[in-house]
Amino acid sequence: MKSRHKKVVGYFAIQVGTPNIVCDGDACVIAGSQKALNRYIKKMIGQNISDYQIRKTRYGEILQGMRMGGVYTFDSKAYKNFLPLAKADGMPLAEFQFREDPKPHEDAVRLLRVQWIEPS
């Protein structure tokens, strides 16, 4: 396995005692820090943080999930971790800039959606 596949991209959360992962629609939320993910759980889901277990996720795990049809949403820090690893693997991704303009409301969470599309 390539060493970049072992690099931590960010964190995801799973509801304790269930297979439920924190998602934005059908996309697994990957945050750049545990603290950020805790904020997302409070704001997006409105549940108690103690109901969730936060785990690291590595590039190789995300890549495998994407190849199996999984969809991911990254916050800006996690995307900055993911992008150079994906580019090194030859994935055709665009480098997006997260704008620092005012959010529509204070609880808004900026996420970038990424999924695997087979080349034709």
Disulfide bonds with the S-S distance in Angstrom:
none
